[in-house]
Amino acid sequence: MSGNPVAAEALGFAGYDFVVLDMEHGPNDVPRILTLLQAMAGTPASSVVRLPWNDFVIVKQLLDCGAQTLTFPYVQNAEEARRAVAATRYPAEGVRGVAGMSRATRYGSVPDYFRDAAREICVVRQLETVEAVANLPEIAAVPGVDCIFIGPSDLSASLGLIGKTDHPDVQKALASAAKECRRAGKPCGILATNAARAADYLDYGYDWVAVGSDLGLMMAAARKDLSVLRQTGEPMHILTPEAIPVGETKAVLGESAFWSAEDDALLWVDILGKKAFRTRPDSGRSEKWSFPEQTALVQPADDGTWLVGQEKGIVRLDPATGRTEDFLAIEADDPTTRTNDAGCDRQGRLFVGTMRSPDFGLEPVGSLYRIAGRGLAETVDTGLTIPNGIAFSPEGDIVYWADTYMTNRQIWRARYDAATGRVHEKQPFAQLPEALGRPDGATVDADGCYWVAAVWGWQLLRYTPHGELDLAVHLPVQRPSKLAFGGPDLKTIYVTSISDGLSADAPQTQPLAGRLLAINLGIQGLPAVRFHLAWT
């Protein structure tokens, strides 16, 4: 919290259950906390004061100011927990000094305050290291410890993963801590940086979650309003790199970029041209395979064959011989739908979307499926118009997808259980303002940032793992469709594009439309994942 009493009072009326008055990381001293407590007093929300340290002198001053819920940071063991409790108790149970004329006693007007004070004070212990979490059962057992708070940021640093609170090892430790609190019979809380992660923590078993700060909420609202007013989305950086055409092939509806390290080539398709391509950047030479139906995707398998999306399902192609065989029927009883975007999780399971063909009128009848073998293992989402944007976090514990049209250019994310393939409830991740384009094909880079081709927007957009737009890469084509990191160091970005549906002057204003493009920003991607045939 910034320490502004007006902000504190406003947040107290905003509907939150509690507001944290922070002395550990906020610029607040004891007199400022007194002002904030006074501002909060007339609101429905409770005040939680987080101490700068386990200091009994500061504890005494805050309690005398009227604070009733105190969070003690960096508690490592049971002895430190006992000292913290003692600081909140009068002798002989503790060391709190006696002051009769204080705000806590309403200046001497609260009868029996000294007798009842201990029952009205909530002591929260903040655990934020591997050592502290290991000592959680002993800390929770200390009399007077009312609640446990787990600090994810410092815990990630203690695990050697500073700044990576989404890392599976950190999330595993956080889930384990919640279970230990349950076993100890203590309520537990945690801080989440966004609503999606807050939902995850509630799933883990946390009883309460702190979300956001006054400055963070203010900045997010300001950026959102500015993005609407300016219709730009406010990316932090805008780049206009040289886009180099790769090969001579021009697609009607280029899509499904996949970097095949084994071939040192980019695999991609022309949906309306009913073709799949393998383009080698070193020579610019493209090989092509033709199909009888619209060809929405190409996904290599780990035996060298390719899964190729057709209108009514997926066929398996042997690129060496050109022979195909039926692999999986998808919505075969609906002649109006076809396959669309696809991508594999880190274990090699395939996710594929379906959509109604524009020839039959775009309607929200598409679905997103997880494929296991030759069957649809799970319907992940329904009611989609053009499912796109399928990608997975570096650790494989988050899955992303988007709808290009009917849902206000929305991108979602969901927690993903890589061991079982279970997709948890989806949460909004980002929404593209109309002027930025619409979300099409996507990928994730080595830092966990989500990249999406903004079709109709002339650019690629990069979002941080927290859903913040931080980079726009301008392109010479209006309809980029999908991107893939490739090359020997995975630092070349290959982009497919669309030449269909453009204005009459497009051949002059955007001659590279429909071409495969390459740009280099020095940003590294992740190795593409092949379909794992063992799932069959």
N, C-alpha and C positions, 0 to 999 in steps of 0.2 A: 504494500500500500504506500502511496506517495506521501501520506501524512496530512492530507487536506481534510479538514473537518466537514466541509460541505460535501465532498465526495463520499466520505464515510457515512454521513447522514442519508444522502441520496441512495446509496447502496443498501442501507438498512431498510429503506422503504421499497426496494426493487423486487423483493420476494425471496431473497436468500434466507436460508435458515441461520447462517452466521456470517460474520465478517471478521477476517483476521487482521489485527492491528500488529504490523510486523516491525520488530526491533532488530531482528537478526540481519535482514537484508534491506529493510527500509530505513530511510533517514530520520528515525524517530528516537527521541530520548524520553525520559519519564514525564517532564512537563507536557510534551506533545501528546503522549499517550493519554494523559489526564484530559486534555482538550478533546481528543477523539472519543474517549469514553463518555464525556458529557454530550457530545454530538450524537452518539449512538443511543443514548439513554431513552429517548422518546420514540425509538423505532421498534418494530416487531422482531428484528434480528438480534441474536446474541453476539456479544463481543468475545473474541478469542485473542489474547495477547501472546505473541510469540517473543520470548526473551532473547536477548543477544547471547546470553551464556547462563550457565547454571550458577548464578551468583546470588547468595541469600540476601545481600543488601538491596539489590535491585528488586528481588522478589518482595521484600518487605515494603518497599516504596510503592510498587504497583498494587499490592493488595490494599494498602492504605488509600490508594487512589480510587478503589472500588472495583478493580479487576477481580473477576471470579473464576475465569477459565484461563489457565496458563499453560503454554506449551514450552517445555524445556528442550532445547536442541542438543544434539550430539551426546545423548546419554549412551554410555558404552556398556555398563554393567549394573548389577544389582546395588552395589555400594553407592554409585552415583545416583541411582534412582532413590535410594533411602535419603541421601542428603537433600535431594530436591523436595521430597515430601516433607522433611523436617523443616525446610525453609518456609513452608506454608502453615505450620502448626505452632500454636503457642506452647510455652513450657507447661508441663514437663515433657510433652510429646515432641516438641520441636524447638526451634530457635527464633521464631518470629518475635520481633519486639512489639511491645504493647503501646499503642497510641490511642487514647480515648477520643480525641477530637480530630477525626479524619472523615473523609468522604465515605469510606467504607461503613462507618457507623452512622452515616447521615448526621455527622457532627454531634455525636452523642445522643441521638434520638432513637436509635434502634435498641430496644431492650434485649438483654441476654445475647448480644452480638458475640462476645468472647466465648460463650458456651457453645453457640451454634455455628460459628464461622467455618469450622473444619468440614461440616456437612454440606456447606454451600459452595465450597471451592472444588473445582474440577482440575485435577492434575493430569496433564497429557505428557507422555514421554515420547520424544522424537528419536527414532532409531534410524541411522543413515550410513552404517558401515557393515561390512561382513561380520566383524566381531560383535557388533551390537545385535544384529539379527540372530547370530548363533546363541547369544545370551538372552534372547527374548523370553523364554519360559521363566528364567530366574528374575528378570526385570518385572514381568507381569505379575509375579507372585509377591512382590513387595507390597505390604499393606499401604493403602493410600494412593496407589497408582490406579487411576480411573480409566485411562484410555491410552492406546498406543498409536503413534503416528509414524508412518514409514516415509522417509525422504528419498524419492526415486533418483533424483539428480546426483546427490552425494553417494548413494549406494552404487550407482553406475560407475562413478569415479573409483570407489573402493574396489570394484570388480575389475579395474583396469580398462573400463569402457566409458571413459568420461564423455559426456554429451550424447551417449547412445542409449537413452532410456528405452527405446523400442527394441533393443537387441534381445533375442530370445533368452540369453542367460540372465539378463536383468529382469525380464518379465517373469521368468521362472522363479527367481529369488523373491520377487514381489508377491507372486501367487502363494509361494510357500510361507511367507511371513503372515499373510492373511489367514492361512490355515492354522498356523501356530497360535495366532491370537484367538481364533475360534476355540481351539483346544484349551487355551488358558481361561476362556470365559471372559475375555476383555474386548470391548468395542475397539475397532481399529479404523484409522483414517489414512488418507493419502492425498497427494497433490497431483492433479492431471492438467496437462497443457491444453487439452481440447475436449470437446464433448464425446468424440468417438472413443478416446482413450479412457475417459471417465466411465463410459458404459462397460469397457473391458474390466476395469477395476471393481465395479459393482458385481460383475460376473465372478470375479475371483473371490468375493466374499467380504470386501470392505464395506463398512457400515456407513461411512460418509466420505465424500470426496470434495476437496477444495478445487475450484476451477477459476482460473483467471486472476487478474489484478485490476485495480482501477485504471492504471496507466495502459495495461494491455487491452482492456475493454475499450478504452477511449481511442487508442490507436487503431484497433481493428474496425471500430465503427467509422472513424474518420476515413480510413482507406477505402472501406466499402462504399461510403457515400461519394467520395471523390471518384471512384471507379465508375459509378453510375452517372454522375454529372459529366465527367469527362469522357466516359465510354472508352476507357483505356485499360482498366484493371490494375493500373499503377505497378507495373513490373519495376523492380529495383534497378535492373540493367537492361539495356536494349542493344543488341548486336546485329550488325548487317555484314556477315562474312561473305566471302566469295563462294558462290554455289557452282560447282563444276559438274557438268553433265557426264554421266558414266555410260559409255556405249552409245549406240544409235537408236535403240528401241524407244518408240513413243507409244505409250498406252492410252487407251480411251479412259479406263478407270484403274490406274495402278494402285496396288495394295499389297499387304501381307509381307512387308520386308523382314527377312530373316538372314542373319549373317552365319554362313556355314564355314567355320574355321577349317574343317577337314578339306573343303574344296577351295578355300581362299576365294570365296565367291558370295555374292548376294543373291538369295532366292527371293522371287517376288511373282506377282500375278497381274494379269489384266482381266478384271472380272468380266467386263462386257466383251472383251476380245476373246474370252474363253481359252486363255493360255497361261502357262506357268513358264518362268524364265530362270535361268542361272547365268548371271552376269559376272564376269571376272574383271575386276577393276584394273588389273595390271595391263590387260590387253584391250579391254573394252568389248570383248567378244561375248555375245549372248547366245545361249542355246535355248530352244523353246520346245514346249510340249503342248499340243492342242487337245482340247476336250470337247465333248458334245454339249455341255451345259455351261452356264455362267460359273466361273471358277473363282471362288471367293478367298481361298486361303491355301497356303502351302506350309506344311509342318513336317520337317524331316524326323524320321524315327532313328533309333540307335542301331538298326541293322543296315542303314544306308538307303532304305526305301523312303518314300515321301507320302504323307497323308495329304490329299488334295480335296478341298471342299467343293462339292457340286451342289446343285439346287436341292436335291432330295437326300443328301447325306455326304459321306466321305468315301473316296476310293483310295486305294493304295497303289502307288506308282513305283515301278522299278525304273529309275532314270537311266540305267545302263541299257535296258532292253526296250523301254517304252511300254512294257506290258502293264496293264492295270487289272485290279480285281476289286470287287465291292468289299468295303470294310465295315461300314456302319450306316444304316438308314436313320435319318433324323426327320421327324415330322413328315413321313412319307405319305400320310393320308391327307395332307393339306397341299394342294397343288399351287397355292399362292405364296408359299414361303420358301426361303433358301437359306443356306448357311452364310455367315458373314465373318466377323473378326474371330481370332483364336489366339491362344497362347498356352504354354505349359507352365505348371508350377515348378519349384526347384527339384521336385522328385520325378518330374517327367509325366505327370498327369495332364491331360489336355482339357482346356476349357474352350468352349465354342458357343457363339451366339447365333441366333436365327432371326430373320426379319421377313416381313412381307415385301415382296418385290414391288418396286415403284410402278410397274406395269399394272398392278392390281390396286394401287392406291395405298400410300403409307398409312398404317394404323398401328397402334400400340399392342400388337399381338405377338411380338418377338419374345424369345426366352434366352436365358443363359444356362448352359448345361456343363456339368463336369463329366468327362468321359472316363470310364474304366473298362478297358478291353473293348469288346464289341457291343457294349450296352451303355445306356445313359444312366450313370450311377446316381446322379442327383440333379434336380432342377434348382439352380442357384437363385434365379430371379425370373420374373415374368412381367408382362405388361410393358415391354420395351418396344420402341419403334425401330431404332437401328443400334443394336448393342455394339459397342466398340470399347477401345481403351483398356483392354485386358492386360494386366501386368501384375508382377509380384515384387514385394520388397526383397532386398538382398538376402535377408535371413529366411524369407519364405513364409513369414508369419502374418503378412498382410496381403490381401488381394484387392485389386482395383478394377473397376469397370465403369463404363459411361453409356449414356444414351445421347446420340448425336442430335436428335431433333425434338421430340415431343415433350421432354421433361425439362425444358428451360436450360439446355446445355449443361446437364448435371453430371458430375463425376462422383462416384461413391467409393468407399473403402469398407472392408470388413476384416475382422480378425479371422485368421485362417489356421486351422490345426493341420500342420504338414504331415503329421503321423497318420491321421485318419482321413484327411481330405474334407473335413467338415468346415463349412463356411458359416460363420456366426452372423448375427443380424447386421445388415448394412447400415452405414452412417454416411451422411453427406460429407464429402471431402472438399470439393471446390465447385464453383459455378462460373462459367465463362460469360462475361458481359457480351451482348450481341456483337459489338464492334470488334471484339477479339477473334471472332470465329466460333466454330462449334467443335466439340471434342471428337476426334477420330482415333486413329491408331496410336498406341502409346508404348512406352517402355520405361524402365527405371535404371538410373545410373549407379555407379559404384558407391556414391554417397547416400543412396536411398532416395534421391529426388525423382519425382514423377514427371516424365516428359510426355507431352501430347501434341500431335499434329492438329493445328487449329484450321480445319477445313473451312474455306471461304474467308479465312483471316489473314492469309499471306505470311504465316509464321508458325514457328514451334514455340511452345510455352513450357517452362519448367516450374514446378511447384515443389517446395520443401516438403519433408514428411509431415509437417504440421498443416499443410494446405495453404501455405503462403506463396503467392506468385512472386518469384524473384528474378526471372529472366525471360525475355522475349527475343527470339532469333528471327529476324525478318528474312523472307525468302522472295525470289523473283516469280513465284507461282501463287495464284490465289487459292488453289485447292490442294495443299499438301495433305497426304492421306495416312501415311504411317512412317515411322522412323526406326532404325536399328543401328546400334553401335557395332562397328566392325573394324577390319584391318588388323594387322599383327599385334597392335597395342590396344585395340578396342577404343581408339580415340577419334576415329572417323565416323561421322554420322551420315548414314545413307537415308535418303528420303524418297518415297514414292509420291507420285502426284497424279492429278486427274486433268484431262483435256476436255472432257465432256461437260456440257451445260454452261459454257463460258460465253461472254459477250462476243459479238461479231468481230470486234477488233482484236480479240485475244491473240491471233497469230502474230500480230505486230507488237502488242503490249506485253505479252508473256510467251515468247516463243519456246520456252523450256517447259511449258505445261505438258504433263503426261510423261515427262522424262524422269529417269532415275538420277538423283542429284547426290553429290557428296560435299560435305562441309567439314572443317576441322576447327574445333574450338579449344582443343587441349583438354577436354573433359573426358574421363574414362567411363566406359560402360561396363556391363557384365557379360560374361559368356552366354550365348543363347543356349537354351535347354532343348534337347531333342525329346521326342515322345519315347517313353520307356516301354518297350514291348512286353516287359515282364508283367505290366498291368493287364495284359490280355490273358 
